[in-house]
Amino acid sequence: MFSQLTIIFFLSLILCHPLHISAKTWCVSAASATDAQLQANIDWACTIGTVDCVKINPGGPCYEPNTLTSHASFVMNEYYQLHGATEEACDFNHTGQIINANPSYGRCRYS
């Protein structure tokens, strides 16, 4: 009798509180974003958004490729990770997108 109750209890826990497996996600610039929007995202994230942008400066591990898309994606992801990895933290005026594949490359490591 006790073992049956124990099994029922554990099954009810699983059904009432399913296991949540959260996958790591990253925020990058959307393909539809314009250069002006990407530059605005960089400027905002590196000043008001409290992101340390040293890694995208010349000589930094994420400087190359020296493109707005690459630099914006890096700082947008830094902001996204620092602010809870929520959909809102990746919005950037509808210029961000959440992805499941790690965008790190070479020495440039995304958080």
Secondary structure, DSSP 8 states (H G I E B T S, - for coil): -HHHHHHHHHHHHHHHS--------EEEE-TT--HHHHHHHHHHHHHTT----GGGSTTSTT--S--HHHHHHHHHHHHHHHTTS-TGGG-TTTTEEEESS---BTTB---
